[in-house]
Amino acid sequence: MSITVEEKNRLMKEFATKEGDTGSPEVHVAILTSRITTLTEHFKTHKKDNHSRRAFSSSWLSAASCWTT
C-alpha cells in the first residue's frame, strides 16, 4: 500500500528545487499525492478496509493543507 523507496527517490529528484532537496513543499505534495493515488487504487479492490481508509483520510487532510499554502 505504501510507495516504494525507489518511487520516493524518483519523486524527490523530479520535484526538488535544488540538489539534495527533500523537504520542499513541492516534494511533500508529490509524495503525498503518490500515497493518495496508491491508497485509492487499493480501496477499489478492498472496499471494507476501514483501517487503511482512516490513514487515507489523514493523508488527504495533510496533502490538502500543503496544496492551499
Phi and psi restraints in degrees (range 20) as a CNS / XPLOR table:
assign (resid 1 and name C) (resid 2 and name N)
       (resid 2 and name CA) (resid 2 and name C) 1.0 -85.2 20.0 2
assign (resid 2 and name N) (resid 2 and name CA)
       (resid 2 and name C) (resid 3 and name N) 1.0 165.9 20.0 2
assign (resid 2 and name C) (resid 3 and name N)
       (resid 3 and name CA) (resid 3 and name C) 1.0 -81.2 20.0 2
assign (resid 3 and name N) (resid 3 and name CA)
       (resid 3 and name C) (resid 4 and name N) 1.0 153.3 20.0 2
assign (resid 3 and name C) (resid 4 and name N)
       (resid 4 and name CA) (resid 4 and name C) 1.0 -79.2 20.0 2
assign (resid 4 and name N) (resid 4 and name CA)
       (resid 4 and name C) (resid 5 and name N) 1.0 164.2 20.0 2
assign (resid 4 and name C) (resid 5 and name N)
       (resid 5 and name CA) (resid 5 and name C) 1.0 -62.5 20.0 2
assign (resid 5 and name N) (resid 5 and name CA)
       (resid 5 and name C) (resid 6 and name N) 1.0 -39.0 20.0 2
assign (resid 5 and name C) (resid 6 and name N)
       (resid 6 and name CA) (resid 6 and name C) 1.0 -63.5 20.0 2
assign (resid 6 and name N) (resid 6 and name CA)
       (resid 6 and name C) (resid 7 and name N) 1.0 -42.3 20.0 2
assign (resid 6 and name C) (resid 7 and name N)
       (resid 7 and name CA) (resid 7 and name C) 1.0 -64.1 20.0 2
assign (resid 7 and name N) (resid 7 and name CA)
       (resid 7 and name C) (resid 8 and name N) 1.0 -42.4 20.0 2
assign (resid 7 and name C) (resid 8 and name N)
       (resid 8 and name CA) (resid 8 and name C) 1.0 -63.3 20.0 2
assign (resid 8 and name N) (resid 8 and name CA)
       (resid 8 and name C) (resid 9 and name N) 1.0 -43.5 20.0 2
assign (resid 8 and name C) (resid 9 and name N)
       (resid 9 and name CA) (resid 9 and name C) 1.0 -64.2 20.0 2
assign (resid 9 and name N) (resid 9 and name CA)
       (resid 9 and name C) (resid 10 and name N) 1.0 -39.0 20.0 2
assign (resid 9 and name C) (resid 10 and name N)
       (resid 10 and name CA) (resid 10 and name C) 1.0 -62.3 20.0 2
assign (resid 10 and name N) (resid 10 and name CA)
       (resid 10 and name C) (resid 11 and name N) 1.0 -43.7 20.0 2
assign (resid 10 and name C) (resid 11 and name N)
       (resid 11 and name CA) (resid 11 and name C) 1.0 -64.8 20.0 2
assign (resid 11 and name N) (resid 11 and name CA)
       (resid 11 and name C) (resid 12 and name N) 1.0 -39.3 20.0 2
assign (resid 11 and name C) (resid 12 and name N)
       (resid 12 and name CA) (resid 12 and name C) 1.0 -63.3 20.0 2
assign (resid 12 and name N) (resid 12 and name CA)
       (resid 12 and name C) (resid 13 and name N) 1.0 -42.6 20.0 2
assign (resid 12 and name C) (resid 13 and name N)
       (resid 13 and name CA) (resid 13 and name C) 1.0 -66.6 20.0 2
assign (resid 13 and name N) (resid 13 and name CA)
       (resid 13 and name C) (resid 14 and name N) 1.0 -39.3 20.0 2
assign (resid 13 and name C) (resid 14 and name N)
       (resid 14 and name CA) (resid 14 and name C) 1.0 -71.3 20.0 2
assign (resid 14 and name N) (resid 14 and name CA)
       (resid 14 and name C) (resid 15 and name N) 1.0 -38.7 20.0 2
assign (resid 14 and name C) (resid 15 and name N)
       (resid 15 and name CA) (resid 15 and name C) 1.0 -106.9 20.0 2
assign (resid 15 and name N) (resid 15 and name CA)
       (resid 15 and name C) (resid 16 and name N) 1.0 2.6 20.0 2
assign (resid 15 and name C) (resid 16 and name N)
       (resid 16 and name CA) (resid 16 and name C) 1.0 -66.8 20.0 2
assign (resid 16 and name N) (resid 16 and name CA)
       (resid 16 and name C) (resid 17 and name N) 1.0 141.4 20.0 2
assign (resid 16 and name C) (resid 17 and name N)
       (resid 17 and name CA) (resid 17 and name C) 1.0 -83.8 20.0 2
assign (resid 17 and name N) (resid 17 and name CA)
       (resid 17 and name C) (resid 18 and name N) 1.0 -21.3 20.0 2
assign (resid 17 and name C) (resid 18 and name N)
       (resid 18 and name CA) (resid 18 and name C) 1.0 -152.3 20.0 2
assign (resid 18 and name N) (resid 18 and name CA)
       (resid 18 and name C) (resid 19 and name N) 1.0 171.2 20.0 2
assign (resid 18 and name C) (resid 19 and name N)
       (resid 19 and name CA) (resid 19 and name C) 1.0 -61.5 20.0 2
assign (resid 19 and name N) (resid 19 and name CA)
       (resid 19 and name C) (resid 20 and name N) 1.0 130.5 20.0 2
assign (resid 19 and name C) (resid 20 and name N)
       (resid 20 and name CA) (resid 20 and name C) 1.0 81.5 20.0 2
assign (resid 20 and name N) (resid 20 and name CA)
       (resid 20 and name C) (resid 21 and name N) 1.0 7.0 20.0 2
assign (resid 20 and name C) (resid 21 and name N)
       (resid 21 and name CA) (resid 21 and name C) 1.0 -78.2 20.0 2
assign (resid 21 and name N) (resid 21 and name CA)
       (resid 21 and name C) (resid 22 and name N) 1.0 117.6 20.0 2
assign (resid 21 and name C) (resid 22 and name N)
       (resid 22 and name CA) (resid 22 and name C) 1.0 -123.2 20.0 2
assign (resid 22 and name N) (resid 22 and name CA)
       (resid 22 and name C) (resid 23 and name N) 1.0 -5.6 20.0 2
assign (resid 22 and name C) (resid 23 and name N)
       (resid 23 and name CA) (resid 23 and name C) 1.0 -119.1 20.0 2
assign (resid 23 and name N) (resid 23 and name CA)
       (resid 23 and name C) (resid 24 and name N) 1.0 7.7 20.0 2
assign (resid 23 and name C) (resid 24 and name N)
       (resid 24 and name CA) (resid 24 and name C) 1.0 -72.1 20.0 2
assign (resid 24 and name N) (resid 24 and name CA)
       (resid 24 and name C) (resid 25 and name N) 1.0 157.4 20.0 2
assign (resid 24 and name C) (resid 25 and name N)
       (resid 25 and name CA) (resid 25 and name C) 1.0 -58.0 20.0 2
assign (resid 25 and name N) (resid 25 and name CA)
       (resid 25 and name C) (resid 26 and name N) 1.0 -34.5 20.0 2
assign (resid 25 and name C) (resid 26 and name N)
       (resid 26 and name CA) (resid 26 and name C) 1.0 -62.0 20.0 2
assign (resid 26 and name N) (resid 26 and name CA)
       (resid 26 and name C) (resid 27 and name N) 1.0 -42.3 20.0 2
assign (resid 26 and name C) (resid 27 and name N)
       (resid 27 and name CA) (resid 27 and name C) 1.0 -67.9 20.0 2
assign (resid 27 and name N) (resid 27 and name CA)
       (resid 27 and name C) (resid 28 and name N) 1.0 -44.2 20.0 2
assign (resid 27 and name C) (resid 28 and name N)
       (resid 28 and name CA) (resid 28 and name C) 1.0 -60.9 20.0 2
assign (resid 28 and name N) (resid 28 and name CA)
       (resid 28 and name C) (resid 29 and name N) 1.0 -45.1 20.0 2
assign (resid 28 and name C) (resid 29 and name N)
       (resid 29 and name CA) (resid 29 and name C) 1.0 -64.5 20.0 2
assign (resid 29 and name N) (resid 29 and name CA)
       (resid 29 and name C) (resid 30 and name N) 1.0 -39.9 20.0 2
assign (resid 29 and name C) (resid 30 and name N)
       (resid 30 and name CA) (resid 30 and name C) 1.0 -63.2 20.0 2
assign (resid 30 and name N) (resid 30 and name CA)
       (resid 30 and name C) (resid 31 and name N) 1.0 -43.3 20.0 2
assign (resid 30 and name C) (resid 31 and name N)
       (resid 31 and name CA) (resid 31 and name C) 1.0 -67.3 20.0 2
assign (resid 31 and name N) (resid 31 and name CA)
       (resid 31 and name C) (resid 32 and name N) 1.0 -44.3 20.0 2
assign (resid 31 and name C) (resid 32 and name N)
       (resid 32 and name CA) (resid 32 and name C) 1.0 -63.9 20.0 2
assign (resid 32 and name N) (resid 32 and name CA)
       (resid 32 and name C) (resid 33 and name N) 1.0 -39.2 20.0 2
assign (resid 32 and name C) (resid 33 and name N)
       (resid 33 and name CA) (resid 33 and name C) 1.0 -63.4 20.0 2
assign (resid 33 and name N) (resid 33 and name CA)
       (resid 33 and name C) (resid 34 and name N) 1.0 -40.8 20.0 2
assign (resid 33 and name C) (resid 34 and name N)
       (resid 34 and name CA) (resid 34 and name C) 1.0 -63.8 20.0 2
assign (resid 34 and name N) (resid 34 and name CA)
       (resid 34 and name C) (resid 35 and name N) 1.0 -42.8 20.0 2
assign (resid 34 and name C) (resid 35 and name N)
       (resid 35 and name CA) (resid 35 and name C) 1.0 -63.4 20.0 2
assign (resid 35 and name N) (resid 35 and name CA)
       (resid 35 and name C) (resid 36 and name N) 1.0 -41.4 20.0 2
assign (resid 35 and name C) (resid 36 and name N)
       (resid 36 and name CA) (resid 36 and name C) 1.0 -64.3 20.0 2
assign (resid 36 and name N) (resid 36 and name CA)
       (resid 36 and name C) (resid 37 and name N) 1.0 -42.4 20.0 2
assign (resid 36 and name C) (resid 37 and name N)
       (resid 37 and name CA) (resid 37 and name C) 1.0 -62.1 20.0 2
assign (resid 37 and name N) (resid 37 and name CA)
       (resid 37 and name C) (resid 38 and name N) 1.0 -42.9 20.0 2
assign (resid 37 and name C) (resid 38 and name N)
       (resid 38 and name CA) (resid 38 and name C) 1.0 -62.1 20.0 2
assign (resid 38 and name N) (resid 38 and name CA)
       (resid 38 and name C) (resid 39 and name N) 1.0 -45.5 20.0 2
assign (resid 38 and name C) (resid 39 and name N)
       (resid 39 and name CA) (resid 39 and name C) 1.0 -66.6 20.0 2
assign (resid 39 and name N) (resid 39 and name CA)
       (resid 39 and name C) (resid 40 and name N) 1.0 -36.9 20.0 2
assign (resid 39 and name C) (resid 40 and name N)
       (resid 40 and name CA) (resid 40 and name C) 1.0 -61.3 20.0 2
assign (resid 40 and name N) (resid 40 and name CA)
       (resid 40 and name C) (resid 41 and name N) 1.0 -43.4 20.0 2
assign (resid 40 and name C) (resid 41 and name N)
       (resid 41 and name CA) (resid 41 and name C) 1.0 -64.0 20.0 2
assign (resid 41 and name N) (resid 41 and name CA)
       (resid 41 and name C) (resid 42 and name N) 1.0 -37.9 20.0 2
assign (resid 41 and name C) (resid 42 and name N)
       (resid 42 and name CA) (resid 42 and name C) 1.0 -62.1 20.0 2
assign (resid 42 and name N) (resid 42 and name CA)
       (resid 42 and name C) (resid 43 and name N) 1.0 -41.7 20.0 2
assign (resid 42 and name C) (resid 43 and name N)
       (resid 43 and name CA) (resid 43 and name C) 1.0 -70.3 20.0 2
assign (resid 43 and name N) (resid 43 and name CA)
       (resid 43 and name C) (resid 44 and name N) 1.0 -20.1 20.0 2
assign (resid 43 and name C) (resid 44 and name N)
       (resid 44 and name CA) (resid 44 and name C) 1.0 -66.0 20.0 2
assign (resid 44 and name N) (resid 44 and name CA)
       (resid 44 and name C) (resid 45 and name N) 1.0 -30.8 20.0 2
assign (resid 44 and name C) (resid 45 and name N)
       (resid 45 and name CA) (resid 45 and name C) 1.0 -103.2 20.0 2
assign (resid 45 and name N) (resid 45 and name CA)
       (resid 45 and name C) (resid 46 and name N) 1.0 -21.0 20.0 2
assign (resid 45 and name C) (resid 46 and name N)
       (resid 46 and name CA) (resid 46 and name C) 1.0 -120.4 20.0 2
assign (resid 46 and name N) (resid 46 and name CA)
       (resid 46 and name C) (resid 47 and name N) 1.0 74.9 20.0 2
assign (resid 46 and name C) (resid 47 and name N)
       (resid 47 and name CA) (resid 47 and name C) 1.0 -65.7 20.0 2
assign (resid 47 and name N) (resid 47 and name CA)
       (resid 47 and name C) (resid 48 and name N) 1.0 -24.8 20.0 2
assign (resid 47 and name C) (resid 48 and name N)
       (resid 48 and name CA) (resid 48 and name C) 1.0 -101.3 20.0 2
assign (resid 48 and name N) (resid 48 and name CA)
       (resid 48 and name C) (resid 49 and name N) 1.0 14.3 20.0 2
assign (resid 48 and name C) (resid 49 and name N)
       (resid 49 and name CA) (resid 49 and name C) 1.0 -83.0 20.0 2
assign (resid 49 and name N) (resid 49 and name CA)
       (resid 49 and name C) (resid 50 and name N) 1.0 79.5 20.0 2
assign (resid 49 and name C) (resid 50 and name N)
       (resid 50 and name CA) (resid 50 and name C) 1.0 -73.4 20.0 2
assign (resid 50 and name N) (resid 50 and name CA)
       (resid 50 and name C) (resid 51 and name N) 1.0 -28.0 20.0 2
assign (resid 50 and name C) (resid 51 and name N)
       (resid 51 and name CA) (resid 51 and name C) 1.0 -62.4 20.0 2
assign (resid 51 and name N) (resid 51 and name CA)
       (resid 51 and name C) (resid 52 and name N) 1.0 -47.9 20.0 2
assign (resid 51 and name C) (resid 52 and name N)
       (resid 52 and name CA) (resid 52 and name C) 1.0 -71.3 20.0 2
assign (resid 52 and name N) (resid 52 and name CA)
       (resid 52 and name C) (resid 53 and name N) 1.0 -30.0 20.0 2
assign (resid 52 and name C) (resid 53 and name N)
       (resid 53 and name CA) (resid 53 and name C) 1.0 -61.9 20.0 2
assign (resid 53 and name N) (resid 53 and name CA)
       (resid 53 and name C) (resid 54 and name N) 1.0 -35.5 20.0 2
assign (resid 53 and name C) (resid 54 and name N)
       (resid 54 and name CA) (resid 54 and name C) 1.0 -66.8 20.0 2
assign (resid 54 and name N) (resid 54 and name CA)
       (resid 54 and name C) (resid 55 and name N) 1.0 -41.1 20.0 2
assign (resid 54 and name C) (resid 55 and name N)
       (resid 55 and name CA) (resid 55 and name C) 1.0 -62.8 20.0 2
assign (resid 55 and name N) (resid 55 and name CA)
       (resid 55 and name C) (resid 56 and name N) 1.0 -38.3 20.0 2
assign (resid 55 and name C) (resid 56 and name N)
       (resid 56 and name CA) (resid 56 and name C) 1.0 -61.0 20.0 2
assign (resid 56 and name N) (resid 56 and name CA)
       (resid 56 and name C) (resid 57 and name N) 1.0 -43.7 20.0 2
assign (resid 56 and name C) (resid 57 and name N)
       (resid 57 and name CA) (resid 57 and name C) 1.0 -59.5 20.0 2
assign (resid 57 and name N) (resid 57 and name CA)
       (resid 57 and name C) (resid 58 and name N) 1.0 -44.4 20.0 2
assign (resid 57 and name C) (resid 58 and name N)
       (resid 58 and name CA) (resid 58 and name C) 1.0 -64.0 20.0 2
assign (resid 58 and name N) (resid 58 and name CA)
       (resid 58 and name C) (resid 59 and name N) 1.0 -43.6 20.0 2
assign (resid 58 and name C) (resid 59 and name N)
       (resid 59 and name CA) (resid 59 and name C) 1.0 -63.7 20.0 2
assign (resid 59 and name N) (resid 59 and name CA)
       (resid 59 and name C) (resid 60 and name N) 1.0 -41.3 20.0 2
assign (resid 59 and name C) (resid 60 and name N)
       (resid 60 and name CA) (resid 60 and name C) 1.0 -62.6 20.0 2
assign (resid 60 and name N) (resid 60 and name CA)
       (resid 60 and name C) (resid 61 and name N) 1.0 -44.5 20.0 2
assign (resid 60 and name C) (resid 61 and name N)
       (resid 61 and name CA) (resid 61 and name C) 1.0 -65.2 20.0 2
assign (resid 61 and name N) (resid 61 and name CA)
       (resid 61 and name C) (resid 62 and name N) 1.0 -38.9 20.0 2
assign (resid 61 and name C) (resid 62 and name N)
       (resid 62 and name CA) (resid 62 and name C) 1.0 -65.6 20.0 2
assign (resid 62 and name N) (resid 62 and name CA)
       (resid 62 and name C) (resid 63 and name N) 1.0 -43.3 20.0 2
assign (resid 62 and name C) (resid 63 and name N)
       (resid 63 and name CA) (resid 63 and name C) 1.0 -67.3 20.0 2
assign (resid 63 and name N) (resid 63 and name CA)
       (resid 63 and name C) (resid 64 and name N) 1.0 -40.2 20.0 2
assign (resid 63 and name C) (resid 64 and name N)
       (resid 64 and name CA) (resid 64 and name C) 1.0 -62.1 20.0 2
assign (resid 64 and name N) (resid 64 and name CA)
       (resid 64 and name C) (resid 65 and name N) 1.0 -37.2 20.0 2
assign (resid 64 and name C) (resid 65 and name N)
       (resid 65 and name CA) (resid 65 and name C) 1.0 -68.2 20.0 2
assign (resid 65 and name N) (resid 65 and name CA)
       (resid 65 and name C) (resid 66 and name N) 1.0 -31.8 20.0 2
assign (resid 65 and name C) (resid 66 and name N)
       (resid 66 and name CA) (resid 66 and name C) 1.0 -71.5 20.0 2
assign (resid 66 and name N) (resid 66 and name CA)
       (resid 66 and name C) (resid 67 and name N) 1.0 -38.2 20.0 2
assign (resid 66 and name C) (resid 67 and name N)
       (resid 67 and name CA) (resid 67 and name C) 1.0 -68.7 20.0 2
assign (resid 67 and name N) (resid 67 and name CA)
       (resid 67 and name C) (resid 68 and name N) 1.0 -29.9 20.0 2
assign (resid 67 and name C) (resid 68 and name N)
       (resid 68 and name CA) (resid 68 and name C) 1.0 -85.4 20.0 2
assign (resid 68 and name N) (resid 68 and name CA)
       (resid 68 and name C) (resid 69 and name N) 1.0 -10.0 20.0 2
